[in-house]
Amino acid sequence: MAEKNNIRVGHMVNQLGPSTAAGDLTTALNKYSNIDSVVISIRDPENPKGNIPVLYPSNYGIDNHSIINILSWLKEIITGFDVIISHHTFSGILGSIVAKFENIPIIAREGNDHQRFSFRVRATRTLINLLCDKVVCVSQSVSDSYQGFESIVPKSKFQVINNGVDVGEIDLARQNSWDLHSYTNIEVDSKVIGTAGMLIKQKNHELLLNSIKILVEKRGYNVHLVIAGDGPLYDELKQRTQELNISKHTHFLGYLQRMEVYKMFHQIDVYAMPSKWEGFSAAALQAMAVGVPCVFSNIPSFTSQYPDDFVYFHDPESVVDLANALENALSNRKDVDDLGRKFILNNYTIEIMAKNYAKIIQELHATNTH
């Protein structure tokens, strides 16, 4: 790497993709701080010609199927950085080992509830945390999820830095040519509830489907549910809509580009996230930044972050509770207007996130150079 005066930070990931948090943090640090930030991706990035600076083995003629070759490459690459941030498990353990030997400070970023990980992942991430200098959790609930043998990680290492969103980019999505009503043939005068995320058990989509049945059949709502995202439960959830007789009211949008998801947020009446657990959901922030009424499950990662004066909370195990929350949100009973958007602008922008990370990075770098 060329010699630079700025602090140089490398973000370790398994593979850089369009929704990888490390990409957003890299962009934010480069834009809002004097830190030069680059992603180090073990596998080839999904979009090598994207706008995010990224280094990866095959671009150097290195076989990324050989751990020995990867470690040798990492040793050469990592010495060009002042701080390493570990994001993913496999790449994180490799990068942390190399950085430790090279006396380079390490930050471990933790983005999900540890009790939901397998024992192998928990053990590996605990080792990463022991090797690192700081553990940055995206929410207090993630920090609190360290239990059992994970308690060996000193609490003095922990700090909470919440995710942030690019409100300007979200606003710009209004101009995107993609259109929800054209894509789904939903009537313009229909009420639309939207959700976005992987189709996995964690997201609790089945509860949402059951609540739509209540709103349509028992409460007479002309309401449609749009689901952005793909995943292993696609076929099962699609079949469930037929069993509930709500196929005409449910629309699976599949994988959407980020700007298309943002455009969807602008075109729905309510955003719902009935998750069973979360680390800290970026989609929740994005929807709230639009100003759309939001319905969230009353899990700790949501209730600890968002005031209940403009969020509609529900029990993640109760379909009736969710149906009630959706009905209240559709009628905007709390008169939220732009309260959610103002809350995001004051607390959860990418600029705020970047400056919080920059402070830790600068402190670690200063300590390591004295």
DAMOBEL-V613023 format. One record per backbone hydrogen bond with DSSP energy under -1.0 kcal/mol. NH is the residue of the N-H (numbers start at 0). CO is the residue of the C=O. Records with the same first field share a line. If there is no record, write none. Layout:
# DAMOBEL-V613023
NH->CO + CO
This chain:
# DAMOBEL-V613023
8->35
9->82
10->37
11->84
12->39
19->16
22->19
23->19
24->20
25->21
26->22
27->23
28->24
29->25
30->26
31->27
32->28
35->6
37->8
38->52
39->10
40->54
41->12
42->13
45->15
49->46
54->38
58->55
59->56
60->57
61->56
65->62
69->65
70->66
71->67
72->68
73->69
74->70
75->71
76->72
77->73
79->76
80->77
81->7
82->7
83->104
84->9
85->106
86->11
87->11
91->87
92->88
93->89
94->90
95->91
96->92
97->93
98->94
99->95
100->96
101->97
102->99
103->98
106->83
107->133
108->85
109->135
115->112
116->113
121->117
122->118
123->119
124->120
125->121
126->122
127->123
128->124
129->125
130->126
131->127
132->105
133->105
134->156
135->107
136->158
137->109
142->138
143->139
145->142
149->146
150->147
151->148
152->149
156->153
157->154
158->134
160->136
164->347
166->164
169->165
170->166
171->167
172->168
173->170
174->171
175->172
182->178
183->179
184->180
189->186
190->221
192->223
193->269
194->225
196->227
198->229
199->197
202->199
203->200
207->203
208->204
209->205
210->206
211->207
212->208
213->209
214->210
215->211
216->212
217->213
218->213
220->214
222->220
223->190
224->248
225->192
226->250
227->194
228->253
232->198
233->230
236->232
237->233
238->234
239->235
240->236
241->237
242->238
243->239
245->240
248->245
250->224
252->226
260->256
261->257
262->258
263->259
264->260
265->261
266->263
268->191
269->191
270->292
271->193
272->294
275->201
284->280
285->281
286->282
287->283
288->284
291->286
294->270
295->311
296->272
297->313
298->296
301->298
302->298
303->299
304->301
305->301
309->306
311->293
313->295
317->314
321->317
322->318
323->319
324->320
325->321
326->322
327->323
328->324
329->325
330->326
331->328
332->327
334->331
338->335
341->337
342->338
343->339
344->340
345->341
346->342
347->343
349->164
352->348
353->349
354->350
355->351
356->352
357->353
358->354
359->355
360->356
361->357
362->358
363->359
364->360
365->361
366->362
367->363
368->364
